[in-house]
Amino acid sequence: MRLQLRVLAVLAVCSAATLIAVPGLRAQDWEDVQIETVDLGGGVYMLTGNGGNIGVAAGEDGVFLVDDQYAPLTDKIVAAVQAISDRPIGFVLNTHWHTDHTSGNENLRNAGACIVAHDNVRTRLSAPEYSEFFDRTVPPASTAALPSLTFSEAVTFHLNGGEIHAFHVEHAHTDGDAIVVFKNANVVHMGDTYFNGLYPYIDVSTGGSIDGTIAAVEKALALSDDETKVIPGHGPLADRAELLGYLEMLRAVRAAVAEAIAMGKDREAVIAARPTAKWDEEWGRVWLTPEQFTSIIYSDLSRER
């Protein structure tokens, strides 16, 4: 029963885990998307809709967003924020470059928000990016959608009587990921370094790696305790114990694939060995298949460093 409820929760939050781009959704499809708000306490909230989960910190100094989903949803997202606070959206921090986390940038910048991200996010958004996994090229974003403030290692915002700290994690989901810590509320936003209840997509084509993803999760765990609320890039709100389970899965699958490669097995043989079998029922039913996830890890670990 617990697994069934978990799968239903993942389906509800990730009804369209489209990640890099939504191919030609109709106006009616966008109309059907509902933005849901989860109050995490301490003036921090999680918004879900279509695309990456959004973090919100609200107070007298204004509103701080983490990610902004798709441009056609901006009005709905703003309405959800206005139900929380009548203060303006001052900052939007992108956890990485993928369009399901950044497509609202231009709309929100035109409304007065400052867009913030790691240096590599601006670089990736500025040029066409090819995804080998999806066999698709994502066109560059408009100039107005590019982050106007970037950082290389970390940045701290002192807002609403608290601290919001963002730090770069290298070669994780992409080469430009940031984890965001709402210190006073004990909330961590993982971006797409964490997919809750889903096998994660690691964008090897734009600098992602399994080792970097594991390191990112380890860093987040070092900053958390049993009371920490964890916002994943996709999937329902999590806690430290669930993040530990995710780390266990990542480490085990990585080790199994690496061992198979060392034995000289090719991609098909590694997939056939089912290194993810222990987790397939829980993690492989909504987004990536076990075969797709194994293939991504194989691509990463078998390439020349």
C-alpha positions in Angstrom: 0.0 0.0 0.0 2.8 2.4 0.9 4.4 1.9 -2.5 1.1 2.4 -4.3 0.6 5.7 -2.5 4.1 6.8 -3.3 3.7 6.0 -7.0 0.4 7.9 -7.1 2.1 10.9 -5.4 4.9 10.8 -8.0 2.3 10.6 -10.8 0.4 13.6 -9.4 3.5 15.8 -9.1 5.3 14.5 -12.3 2.3 14.3 -14.7 4.7 15.6 -17.3 8.3 14.9 -16.5 9.4 16.5 -19.7 12.6 18.0 -18.4 14.3 19.6 -21.4 11.4 20.7 -23.6 7.7 20.2 -24.1 7.0 19.2 -27.7 4.0 21.3 -28.9 1.6 21.3 -26.1 -1.8 22.8 -27.1 -3.2 25.9 -25.3 -5.8 23.6 -23.7 -3.0 21.5 -22.2 -1.5 24.5 -20.5 -5.0 25.6 -19.3 -5.4 22.2 -17.6 -2.2 22.5 -15.5 -2.9 23.3 -11.9 -0.3 25.0 -9.7 -0.4 23.4 -6.2 1.1 25.1 -3.1 2.7 23.2 -0.2 3.5 25.3 2.9 6.8 24.2 4.4 6.8 26.6 7.3 9.1 29.6 8.0 7.8 31.5 5.0 9.0 28.9 2.5 6.7 27.0 0.1 6.9 24.5 -2.8 4.9 24.9 -5.9 4.2 22.1 -8.3 2.7 22.2 -11.8 4.3 21.1 -15.1 8.1 21.1 -15.0 10.6 21.4 -12.1 9.3 22.0 -8.6 9.5 25.6 -7.6 10.7 26.9 -4.2 9.3 30.1 -2.8 10.5 32.3 0.1 8.3 35.2 1.0 8.4 38.0 3.4 8.6 41.8 3.8 11.7 42.1 1.6 9.8 40.4 -1.3 9.6 37.0 -2.9 12.5 34.7 -3.9 11.8 31.9 -6.4 13.8 28.9 -7.2 13.1 27.9 -10.8 10.0 29.0 -12.9 8.8 26.1 -15.1 7.3 27.0 -18.5 6.5 30.4 -19.9 2.8 29.6 -20.6 2.4 28.9 -16.9 3.9 32.2 -15.6 0.5 33.8 -14.9 -0.6 30.8 -12.9 2.6 30.7 -11.0 2.4 34.5 -10.2 -1.2 34.0 -9.1 -0.1 31.2 -6.7 2.7 33.5 -5.4 0.3 36.3 -4.9 -1.9 34.1 -2.8 1.1 33.7 -0.5 2.4 37.3 -0.5 1.5 40.7 -1.9 5.2 41.5 -2.2 6.9 41.5 -5.7 9.1 38.7 -7.0 12.5 40.1 -6.6 14.8 37.2 -7.5 14.5 33.9 -9.5 17.4 31.5 -9.1 17.7 28.8 -11.7 19.0 25.5 -10.4 20.3 24.6 -13.9 19.6 25.4 -17.6 16.9 22.9 -18.6 13.8 24.7 -20.0 11.3 23.1 -17.6 13.1 25.1 -14.9 13.9 28.3 -16.8 11.3 29.0 -19.5 9.5 31.5 -17.3 12.7 33.6 -17.0 11.8 36.2 -19.7 8.3 36.8 -18.3 9.5 37.3 -14.8 12.5 39.4 -15.7 10.2 41.7 -17.7 8.1 41.9 -14.6 11.1 43.1 -12.6 12.8 40.0 -11.2 16.5 39.5 -11.2 17.5 36.1 -12.7 20.4 34.4 -10.9 22.2 31.2 -11.8 25.6 29.5 -12.0 27.9 30.8 -14.8 27.4 27.7 -16.9 23.6 28.2 -16.9 24.0 31.4 -18.8 26.5 29.8 -21.1 24.2 26.9 -21.9 21.1 29.1 -22.4 23.0 31.3 -24.7 23.7 28.7 -27.4 21.9 25.7 -29.0 22.3 22.6 -26.9 22.1 19.0 -28.2 20.9 16.2 -26.1 22.2 12.8 -27.2 19.7 11.0 -25.0 16.6 12.8 -26.4 18.3 13.3 -29.9 17.0 16.8 -29.8 18.6 20.3 -30.1 17.3 23.0 -27.8 17.5 26.4 -29.3 19.1 29.3 -27.4 17.0 31.3 -25.0 16.2 35.0 -25.7 18.5 37.6 -24.3 15.9 38.6 -21.8 15.7 35.1 -20.4 19.4 34.9 -19.6 20.6 35.2 -16.0 21.8 38.8 -15.3 23.6 37.8 -12.1 25.8 34.7 -12.1 28.2 33.0 -9.7 31.0 30.5 -9.9 30.9 28.8 -6.5 28.3 30.2 -4.1 26.0 33.1 -3.4 24.1 34.1 -0.2 20.9 36.2 -0.1 20.0 38.0 3.1 16.3 38.5 2.8 13.2 38.5 5.0 15.2 38.1 8.2 16.9 34.9 7.0 19.6 33.5 4.7 19.2 31.7 1.4 22.4 30.1 0.4 23.0 28.6 -3.1 26.1 26.6 -4.0 27.4 25.0 -7.2 27.8 21.2 -7.4 30.1 20.1 -10.2 29.1 17.8 -13.1 26.0 16.5 -11.4 22.7 16.6 -13.4 24.5 19.1 -15.7 27.6 21.2 -15.4 25.7 24.2 -13.9 23.7 22.8 -11.0 23.0 24.7 -7.8 21.6 23.4 -4.5 19.6 26.1 -2.5 19.4 26.1 1.3 16.7 28.1 3.1 18.7 28.1 6.3 16.1 29.6 8.7 13.3 27.3 7.5 15.5 24.1 7.3 14.6 23.5 3.7 16.9 22.3 0.9 16.0 22.6 -2.8 18.0 20.0 -4.7 17.0 20.9 -8.3 17.4 18.0 -10.6 20.2 16.5 -8.6 17.3 14.7 -6.9 14.4 12.9 -8.5 12.1 11.6 -5.8 10.5 8.3 -6.8 12.0 8.4 -10.3 15.2 7.2 -11.9 17.1 10.4 -12.5 18.0 11.8 -15.9 21.6 12.8 -15.9 22.4 15.1 -18.9 25.8 13.7 -19.9 25.7 15.8 -23.1 25.9 19.0 -21.0 28.4 17.9 -18.4 26.4 15.7 -16.0 27.8 12.6 -14.4 26.7 9.9 -11.9 29.7 10.7 -9.7 28.9 14.4 -9.5 25.2 13.5 -8.8 26.3 11.3 -5.9 28.6 14.0 -4.6 25.8 16.6 -4.8 23.5 14.3 -2.7 26.2 13.7 -0.2 26.7 17.5 0.2 23.0 18.1 0.8 22.8 15.3 3.3 25.7 16.8 5.2 23.6 20.0 5.6 20.5 18.3 6.7 19.0 16.7 9.8 15.9 14.6 10.5 13.7 17.7 10.4 14.9 19.0 7.0 12.4 19.2 4.2 13.8 18.4 0.9 12.4 19.8 -2.4 13.4 17.5 -5.3 13.6 18.7 -8.9 10.8 16.3 -9.7 8.6 14.2 -7.4 6.9 14.9 -4.1 8.4 16.6 -1.1 10.9 14.4 0.7 12.9 14.1 4.0 16.4 13.1 4.8 15.6 9.4 5.1 14.2 9.4 1.5 17.3 11.3 0.2 19.5 8.6 1.9 17.5 5.9 0.1 18.1 7.7 -3.2 21.9 7.9 -2.4 21.9 4.2 -1.7 20.4 3.5 -5.1 22.7 5.7 -6.9 25.8 4.2 -5.3 24.7 0.7 -5.9 23.8 1.1 -9.5 27.0 3.0 -10.2 29.1 0.3 -8.6 27.3 -2.5 -10.5 27.6 -0.8 -13.9 31.3 0.1 -13.3 32.0 -3.5 -12.4 30.3 -4.8 -15.6 32.3 -2.3 -17.7 35.6 -3.4 -16.1 34.6 -7.0 -17.0 34.4 -5.9 -20.7 30.6 -6.1 -21.0 29.1 -3.9 -23.7 26.0 -1.7 -23.3 23.5 -4.4 -24.1 25.1 -6.9 -21.8 25.1 -4.4 -18.9 21.5 -3.6 -19.4 20.6 -7.3 -19.6 22.3 -7.8 -16.3 19.6 -5.6 -14.7 21.8 -3.7 -12.2 18.7 -1.7 -11.1 16.5 -4.7 -10.4 16.3 -4.1 -6.6 14.7 -0.6 -7.2 12.8 -1.0 -10.4 9.4 -1.5 -8.8 9.7 1.7 -6.8 11.8 3.9 -9.1 11.3 2.7 -12.7 7.5 3.0 -13.2 6.9 6.7 -14.0 9.8 8.4 -15.9 12.9 6.7 -17.1 12.8 2.9 -17.6 15.4 0.8 -15.9 17.0 0.2 -19.2 17.2 3.9 -20.0 18.7 4.8 -16.6 21.3 2.0 -16.9 22.2 3.2 -20.4 22.8 6.7 -19.1 25.2 5.4 -16.4 26.9 3.2 -19.0 27.4 6.2 -21.3 28.9 8.2 -18.5 31.2 5.6 -17.0 32.4 4.2 -20.4 33.5 7.5 -22.0 37.1 8.6 -21.9 37.8 11.0 -19.1 
